[in-house]
């Protein structure tokens, strides 16, 4: 039985909420992990978990690829009725890739703290959460791992600031025929954020972005976008990202620009999670500089993590399907003295009537080595040696996942 960290009072949080949101880049709060910061990381992790629980993957459902619940009832339906937040908007994303079945999918939501919760928190908190990869087009977008200029500020394109093309595609692509509206994920978010900043302009505010895996990449892109456009600058609104098991998003110039803009990212990572080491399995921040002085010619094309890292260690976990699982991340944070966390097998990111987690876990254990070896070969062949076009590799990865019966069941991104 794990021993959860001691509960903390909201009144104390109200006194130091800016530090918890990263005003000092979490200095002296990560090692050792401050109990208030631990509590907030868990809280935001549970908001992200809600986006999995509410996502409808039943192809026979009228809400297929949408949220199962209406905005008014969602928090209650996912067990967060006492969270003190109300959902204000659902967010949809469409990957711009040349395959079929690329309609808009529900990717997350925007929620705002209630008046009562805001008094306890010390400010009005706007939280935006993103789930990780679930559908095949999202898998393809994930493996379109080439760097491309972000160009999110039309007045200052900054061509040297580059991000992963698949994540940028999910963030910026639109769909004119979508029943949820033609706007891109980016346009939906910037519009809602601007509306909420204006609505609560006379209050202290924070904007908190949280995501798991692919979702953490979208959160980082959004934080950069908000900062580059200066949406929250005049109102002194802190923008913080809580990233769970997130991959690299951009190159060293992207990291540098994020630091110049004061983008705050706290990366919660499992040392054994392979997704946190992608893209850039070989060419990354550890392979840019020789002897701490001389940059290699390809340094501008190396993927680089952004932000402060909080390292968790699932060393004793024997189940390969759990090393990237959000519930395992949350469980280890709740039980800091127990690194062999038991994941609740009754919990499912899918409908329990369509997914047998015991069978999946056994399957992963049996074929884990084969799967990861083959996946690594595919990734390295394209990313580090340019032997195959990335779209081809992405298609091969989707086929690999499907061949092992894992598509729409496990979230590796």
VEXTIVEX-673234 format. One record per residue (C-alpha): residue in three letters; x, y, z. Coordinates in steps of 0.2 Angstrom, whole numbers, plus 5000, padded with zeros to 4 digits. Layout:
BEGIN
ALAXYZ...
***
This chain:
BEGIN
UNK500050005000UNK500750174995UNK500850315007UNK500250474997UNK501050635000UNK500350745014UNK498850855009UNK499251035007UNK498051185011UNK497451294997UNK497751445007UNK499551415007UNK499551394988UNK498751564986UNK500251644994UNK501551564982UNK500551524967UNK501751624955UNK503251514961UNK502251354959UNK501851414941UNK503651434937UNK504051624940UNK505751574946UNK505851424934UNK505451314949UNK507151344957UNK507251254974UNK505551174971UNK506051024960UNK507450934970UNK506850894982UNK505050904976UNK504051034985UNK502450964992UNK501351104985UNK502151084968UNK501850894969UNK500050924973UNK499851044958UNK500650924946UNK499550784951UNK498050894950UNK498450954932UNK498950774928UNK497150724933UNK496450854921UNK497450774907UNK496850604912UNK495050664910UNK495350694892UNK495750514889UNK494250454900UNK493050564890UNK493650524872UNK492450414863UNK493250284853UNK491650174849UNK491450184830UNK489550144833UNK489350294844UNK488550454838UNK490050544847UNK491350444839UNK493050534840UNK492150674850UNK491950694869UNK490750574876UNK489950714887UNK489350894885UNK490351034892UNK489151064907UNK489250874913UNK491050824908UNK491950864924UNK490650764934UNK490650614922UNK492550594923UNK492550614942UNK493150794944UNK491450874949UNK492350944965UNK493851014955UNK493151184955UNK493351204936UNK492051234923UNK492351184904UNK492151324893UNK492751254876UNK493151094867UNK494651084856UNK494850984839UNK496350954829UNK496650884811UNK498250824805UNK498750884787UNK499350724780UNK498950634763UNK498050484770UNK496150454772UNK495150474787UNK495950634793UNK494350724800UNK494450834816UNK494550744832UNK494250804850UNK496050834857UNK495650924873UNK494751064882UNK494851234890UNK494251254908UNK494151394920UNK494151394939UNK492551444948UNK492351604959UNK492551494974UNK494051394968UNK494851554962UNK494851624979UNK495651474986UNK496951474972UNK497351654974UNK496951694956UNK495851644941UNK496651494933UNK496351444915UNK496851264911UNK497051194894UNK497351004892UNK497850894878UNK497750704877UNK499050594868UNK499050494852UNK497550384850UNK497050374831UNK498050314816UNK498250494808UNK498950554824UNK500250414824UNK500750464806UNK500850644811UNK501950594826UNK503250514814UNK503350654802UNK504850694811UNK505650834801UNK506051004807UNK505151154799UNK505051334803UNK503751374816UNK503351544808UNK501851574821UNK502251764822UNK501851834804UNK502851994808UNK504351904814UNK504451734805UNK506151684813UNK506551544800UNK507951474812UNK506651434825UNK506051254820UNK504851134827UNK504350954823UNK503250954807UNK501950824813UNK501550924829UNK501551084820UNK500351004807UNK499150954821UNK499251124829UNK498951234813UNK497951124801UNK496151164798UNK494651074790UNK493451174780UNK492151034781UNK492250994799UNK490550994809UNK491551074823UNK492051224813UNK493351264800UNK494651334812UNK496251254816UNK496751194834UNK497851354835UNK496451474830UNK495151394842UNK496351404856UNK497051584853UNK495251644851UNK494651564867UNK496151624877UNK495951804871UNK494151794876UNK494551734893UNK495951864896UNK494752004891UNK493351924902UNK494451914918UNK495552064914UNK495252144931UNK495851984941UNK497451904944UNK497551764931UNK498651614926UNK498651504911UNK499151324914UNK499451204899UNK499551024902UNK499750874891UNK500350694890UNK501450634876UNK500950714860UNK499750824870UNK501250894879UNK502050944862UNK500451044858UNK500551124875UNK502351184872UNK501851244855UNK500351344862UNK501451414876UNK502751474864UNK501351544852UNK500551644867UNK502251714872UNK502851754854UNK501151844850UNK501251934867UNK499451884872UNK499751884890UNK501252004892UNK500252164895UNK499252084909UNK500752004917UNK499851834916UNK501051684919UNK500951544907UNK501551374913UNK501651204904UNK501551044914UNK502250904902UNK501950724906UNK503050604896UNK503350734882UNK504450714867UNK505650844860UNK504650984851UNK505951084842UNK507751134838UNK509051224849UNK508451394842UNK506651354847UNK507351314865UNK508351484865UNK506851584859UNK505651504872UNK506951554885UNK507051724879UNK505151744880UNK505051674897UNK504051514892UNK503951404908UNK503951214905UNK504051084918UNK504450914910UNK503950764921UNK504850614914UNK505150434917UNK506950394914UNK506350224906UNK505050304895UNK505750294876UNK504550434870UNK505450564880UNK506950524870UNK506150564853UNK506250634841UNK508150644839UNK508650474846UNK510450514841UNK510550694835UNK509950794851UNK510450924864UNK511850794870UNK512650784852UNK512750974847UNK514351024855UNK516150954856UNK517050974872UNK515751104878UNK516451234866UNK516251184848UNK514651164839UNK514451034826UNK513851094809UNK512251004811UNK511851074828UNK510451184822UNK509551034816UNK509650944832UNK508050914843UNK508150994860UNK507050984875UNK506351144883UNK506151174901UNK506551104918UNK506550914920UNK505750824935UNK506450644934UNK505350494940UNK506050324940UNK504950174936UNK506450054937UNK505549914946UNK504149914934UNK504149754924UNK502649794913UNK503249884897UNK501449954893UNK501550064909UNK503250154906UNK502350294896UNK500650274904UNK499950434912UNK499050344926UNK500750274931UNK501550444931UNK500150514942UNK500250354953UNK502050374956UNK501850564961UNK500550514973UNK501650374980UNK503350454980UNK504150314991UNK503550174980UNK504350154963UNK503349994959UNK501650074957UNK500249964953UNK499150034939UNK497350024942UNK496849894929UNK495049944931UNK495550114924UNK495450124905UNK495750264892UNK494550164882UNK492850104884UNK492949954896UNK491849854885UNK492949854870UNK494649844878UNK495449704889UNK496949784897UNK497549614905UNK497649544887UNK498549694881UNK499749704895UNK500149514893UNK500349544874UNK501549684877UNK502549584889UNK502749444876UNK503149544861UNK503849704870UNK505649674864UNK505149634846UNK504049784845UNK505249914852UNK506749834842UNK505749854826UNK505050024830UNK506850084834UNK507450014818UNK506150114808UNK506450274817UNK508350264816UNK508250224797UNK507350384793UNK507850504806UNK509650474808UNK510250404791UNK508950474779UNK508650304771UNK506750314770UNK505550454767UNK504650494784UNK502950474777UNK503350294772UNK504150264790UNK502550334798UNK501450214788UNK502650064792UNK502450114811UNK500550114810UNK500649944802UNK501749884815UNK500649944829UNK499149864820UNK499949704817UNK500249684836UNK498449734840UNK498949894849UNK498150024838UNK496850124847UNK497350034863UNK498950104869UNK499650284869UNK501550284865UNK501450464860
***
